[in-house]
């Protein structure tokens, strides 16, 4: 079975992207990671993470802009999807989990 590598990106990698990583971590056929665009993020975004990812989900347009401006050479043939989820949620907040479960699966391989 092929495995799809999924990367979730927000600013600090403290609330939204780690929640998304946790929500989708046990889905068959995918491996998840998460990172932040800020230099002081818990897990800062690196060229290696981008290379690893098959699909990249960003939480806001600003994340896509930072991704594009800082990592353009590494984004060739990468699918970047903006979820438009504002920084209004705590880690694993039920409302955030529901939003992620509604927006993300359509872009993942179906099992």
C-alpha positions in Angstrom: 0.0 0.0 0.0 1.3 3.5 -0.8 1.5 5.9 2.0 0.7 9.6 1.5 2.8 12.0 3.5 0.6 14.9 4.9 2.1 18.1 6.4 -0.1 20.5 8.4 1.3 24.1 8.7 0.3 27.0 11.0 2.3 29.8 12.6 3.6 28.5 15.9 2.9 24.7 15.5 1.2 24.8 18.9 -2.5 24.7 18.3 -4.0 24.2 14.8 -1.4 22.1 13.0 -0.6 19.8 15.9 -4.4 19.3 16.4 -4.7 18.3 12.7 -1.7 16.0 12.9 -3.3 14.3 15.9 -6.8 14.0 14.3 -5.4 12.3 11.2 -2.5 10.4 12.7 -4.2 7.1 12.8 -5.8 7.2 9.3 -4.7 4.2 7.2 -2.5 5.1 4.2 -1.3 8.4 5.5 1.6 9.6 7.6 1.2 13.0 9.2 3.6 15.7 10.5 3.1 19.4 11.4 5.3 22.5 11.5 5.1 26.2 11.9 6.1 29.1 9.6 7.6 31.2 12.5 11.2 30.8 13.4 10.3 30.2 17.0 7.7 27.5 16.2 7.7 24.3 18.2 8.7 22.5 15.0 9.9 25.0 12.4 9.2 24.4 8.8 12.2 23.0 6.9 13.0 22.2 3.3 13.3 18.6 4.3 9.7 18.5 5.7 8.4 20.1 2.4 10.4 17.5 0.4 8.9 14.7 2.5 5.3 15.9 2.1 3.0 14.8 -0.7 0.2 17.2 0.4 0.6 20.3 2.4 -2.3 21.9 4.3 -1.9 25.5 5.5 -4.3 27.0 8.0 -4.4 30.5 6.4 -3.4 32.4 3.3 -0.5 34.0 5.2 1.0 30.6 5.7 0.8 29.8 2.0 2.5 33.2 1.3 5.3 32.5 3.7 5.7 28.9 2.3 5.9 30.2 -1.2 8.3 33.1 -0.5 10.7 31.1 1.7 10.5 27.6 0.1 9.6 28.1 -3.6 12.4 25.8 -4.9 11.1 23.0 -2.8 7.4 23.3 -3.8 7.7 22.0 -7.3 4.8 19.6 -7.9 3.6 20.0 -4.3 -0.1 20.3 -3.6 -0.7 23.1 -1.2 -4.2 23.5 0.2 -5.4 26.4 2.3 -8.0 25.4 4.9 -8.9 29.0 5.9 -9.0 28.2 9.6 -8.3 31.3 11.8 -6.1 31.2 14.9 -9.2 31.1 17.2 -8.9 27.6 18.7 -7.1 25.9 21.5 -5.3 22.6 20.9 -7.8 19.7 20.3 -10.8 22.1 20.7 -13.9 20.2 19.6 -14.9 23.0 17.1 -11.4 22.8 15.5 -11.6 19.0 15.3 -15.0 19.2 13.6 -13.7 21.9 11.1 -10.7 19.7 10.2 -12.8 16.6 9.8 -15.1 18.5 7.5 -12.4 20.2 5.4 -9.4 17.8 5.1 -10.6 14.3 4.1 -11.8 15.3 0.6 -8.1 15.9 -0.2 -6.8 12.7 1.2 -6.6 9.3 -0.5 -9.8 7.4 0.1 -9.4 4.0 1.6 
